[in-house]
Amino acid sequence: MTDSRIPTVRLGEDGPEVGVQGLGCMGMSFAYGPTDTEASRATLERALELGVTLYDTADAYGAGENERFLSPFFRAHRDEVVIATKFALSIPPDEPTKRIIRNDAPYIRQAVEASLERLGVDVIDLYYMHRRDVNVPIEETVGTMAELVREGKVKHLGLSEVTADELRTAQAVHPIAAVQSEWSLFSRDIEARVVPAAHELGVALVPYSPLGRGFLTGSFVQAEKDLTDDDFRRTMPRFQGENATANATLLEPIRAVAKAHDASLAQIALAWVQQRAAVHGLPIVPIPGTRKPSRVEENLAATRIVLTEDELALLEPIAGQVAGTRYPDMSFASAGRE
Ligand SMILES: NC(=O)c1ccc[n+]([C@@H]2O[C@H](COP(=O)([O-])OP(=O)(O)OC[C@H]3O[C@@H](n4cnc5c(N)ncnc54)[C@H](OP(=O)(O)O)[C@@H]3O)[C@@H](O)[C@H]2O)c1
């Protein structure tokens, strides 16, 4: 390991050891407007050089397109990467705002085979339930996921956007390596119950959208004006109209802290989530998403920033002041069921 590589952390008690920051790959094929394939490939390679080992995708990202795109990179570096993918969610191509959620055994069994095929690998390192279908008992869903581990199709299990109670029930069926949920300066609802439960159970947290889907970097304000027509963020209440204008003013304290560290807003947002998890005594691996090698370098440099108590206090009130929810229908997230 060279000096420039990031430290590592273990996911859960028996999970994989991975670099302390992972890479979210969703935007390389889906959700955030036009992508540059060559730049995305270069981003993956640069991340690996710098010690990123956890790469995050899902079958839902572009209806399998993201898994297919990542396959050559994963196959070329199979022993160096930890592949995380997910099942449960599908988005009808002709109805991009609709979400179909399935957690039943026949669905999971066909989903895992399809992901293995698209990824072109024999085993998935970390397999997440992407969203909860409340019509299927979670014991049954995790029971089926555990069978996949015994059959050698999957190494470790994860859950996304589950409540604290769902996590406890799941952990009693099979060890859960990680919960992946939204956690950032703008989205702190999981700190009330999910984070303490994860700490109690020895489960790691993988914060998704740690940059507030890009909003915390200051790169856009009003989704309907600043983003392309097909950008998924246009559907999110907090990025729309007056909400977005009000939320942009909440970046001011982040700007002030960034200036003091000669850092970017993105770096302060990432340093904050890392330090907030330490307060909760929890191992975490944030997975900021980017398609640009220079931003991977910038985001990884955030792992070396230490915020002072005064700076943390300045950033503390932000989440409580955010206008608009993170999803149009919050039953899509754990907070809507807690
Ligand atoms: N489990 C779930 O339900 C769920 C939901 C959402 C996301 N995820 C996962 O979490 C990953 C990360 O979340 P996310 O992509 O939604 O949001 P994010 O990481 O908070 O933000 C990504 C956005 O920030 C921009 N960005 C990244 N680094 C930047 C920097 N240094 N300066 C300025 N802009 C920067 C990216 O643009 P560029 O790409 O152009 O750099 C992109 O638009 C996803 O890729 C996906 O794997 C999971």
The ligand as a MOL file (V3000), in Angstrom:
LIG
                    3D

  0  0  0     0  0            999 V3000
M  V30 BEGIN CTAB
M  V30 COUNTS 48 52 0 0 0
M  V30 BEGIN ATOM
M  V30 1 N -29.6070 2.6650 -1.7940 0
M  V30 2 C -30.2270 3.6320 -2.4220 0
M  V30 3 O -31.4450 3.7300 -2.4140 0
M  V30 4 C -29.4140 4.6590 -3.1670 0
M  V30 5 C -30.0180 5.8700 -3.5830 0
M  V30 6 C -29.2160 6.7950 -4.2570 0
M  V30 7 C -27.8900 6.5370 -4.5040 0
M  V30 8 N -27.3330 5.3440 -4.1050 0 CHG=1
M  V30 9 C -25.9130 5.0320 -4.3340 0
M  V30 10 O -25.1330 6.0470 -3.7090 0
M  V30 11 C -24.2260 6.6070 -4.6580 0
M  V30 12 C -23.9620 8.0710 -4.3240 0
M  V30 13 O -25.1460 8.8200 -4.2360 0
M  V30 14 P -25.5800 9.8980 -5.3200 0
M  V30 15 O -24.7780 9.7040 -6.5580 0
M  V30 16 O -27.0520 9.8370 -5.3770 0 CHG=-1
M  V30 17 O -25.2750 11.2940 -4.6580 0
M  V30 18 P -23.9740 12.0630 -4.1100 0
M  V30 19 O -22.8320 11.1450 -4.0170 0
M  V30 20 O -24.4340 12.7760 -2.9150 0
M  V30 21 O -23.7530 13.1560 -5.2590 0
M  V30 22 C -23.4720 12.8180 -6.5800 0
M  V30 23 C -23.4740 14.0830 -7.4060 0
M  V30 24 O -22.4490 14.9580 -6.9350 0
M  V30 25 C -21.5590 15.2990 -7.9910 0
M  V30 26 N -20.2020 15.3250 -7.4020 0
M  V30 27 C -19.4890 14.2970 -6.9090 0
M  V30 28 N -18.3140 14.7190 -6.3990 0
M  V30 29 C -18.2950 16.0690 -6.5760 0
M  V30 30 C -17.3580 17.0780 -6.2810 0
M  V30 31 N -16.2090 16.8120 -5.6670 0
M  V30 32 N -17.6550 18.3590 -6.6350 0
M  V30 33 C -18.8380 18.6700 -7.2500 0
M  V30 34 N -19.7650 17.7400 -7.5620 0
M  V30 35 C -19.4950 16.4610 -7.2260 0
M  V30 36 C -21.7390 14.2140 -9.0370 0
M  V30 37 O -21.5160 14.7110 -10.3290 0
M  V30 38 P -20.4710 13.9900 -11.3400 0
M  V30 39 O -20.8780 12.5600 -11.4280 0
M  V30 40 O -20.6810 14.7320 -12.6020 0
M  V30 41 O -19.1260 14.1720 -10.7280 0
M  V30 42 C -23.2200 13.8560 -8.8640 0
M  V30 43 O -24.0380 14.7520 -9.5830 0
M  V30 44 C -24.9090 6.3690 -6.0000 0
M  V30 45 O -23.9780 6.4000 -7.0650 0
M  V30 46 C -25.5250 4.9980 -5.8020 0
M  V30 47 O -24.5470 3.9890 -6.0210 0
M  V30 48 C -28.0860 4.4240 -3.4290 0
M  V30 END ATOM
M  V30 BEGIN BOND
M  V30 1 1 1 2
M  V30 2 2 2 3
M  V30 3 1 2 4
M  V30 4 1 4 5
M  V30 5 2 4 48
M  V30 6 2 5 6
M  V30 7 1 6 7
M  V30 8 2 7 8
M  V30 9 1 8 9
M  V30 10 1 8 48
M  V30 11 1 9 10
M  V30 12 1 9 46
M  V30 13 1 10 11
M  V30 14 1 11 12
M  V30 15 1 11 44
M  V30 16 1 12 13
M  V30 17 1 13 14
M  V30 18 2 14 15
M  V30 19 1 14 16
M  V30 20 1 14 17
M  V30 21 1 17 18
M  V30 22 2 18 19
M  V30 23 1 18 20
M  V30 24 1 18 21
M  V30 25 1 21 22
M  V30 26 1 22 23
M  V30 27 1 23 24
M  V30 28 1 23 42
M  V30 29 1 24 25
M  V30 30 1 25 26
M  V30 31 1 25 36
M  V30 32 1 26 27
M  V30 33 1 26 35
M  V30 34 2 27 28
M  V30 35 1 28 29
M  V30 36 1 29 30
M  V30 37 2 29 35
M  V30 38 1 30 31
M  V30 39 2 30 32
M  V30 40 1 32 33
M  V30 41 2 33 34
M  V30 42 1 34 35
M  V30 43 1 36 37
M  V30 44 1 36 42
M  V30 45 1 37 38
M  V30 46 2 38 39
M  V30 47 1 38 40
M  V30 48 1 38 41
M  V30 49 1 42 43
M  V30 50 1 44 45
M  V30 51 1 44 46
M  V30 52 1 46 47
M  V30 END BOND
M  V30 END CTAB
M  END
